[in-house]
């Protein structure tokens, strides 16, 4: 997955997390990890926070199927497997 698609996925994930109010700190942590990744290309934090976001969004989708798109979940999973 190229960096442009990763950025788009991370931004969509941040937007969805904030809109649904699933976690108070995860959006800020994910944003920080993305900016850190852009600066130093170390994906450890980005992978960890993306996995946490994927788990939260998957749980929400199980309860409210229309709240989270499957494409977002698939793209978020690709971010975690890109490394």
Secondary structure, 3 states (H helix, E strand, C coil): CCHHHHHHHHHHHHHHHHHHCCCCCHHHHHHHHHHHHHHHCCCHHHHHHHHHHHHHHHHHHHHCCCCCCHHHHHHHHHHHHCC
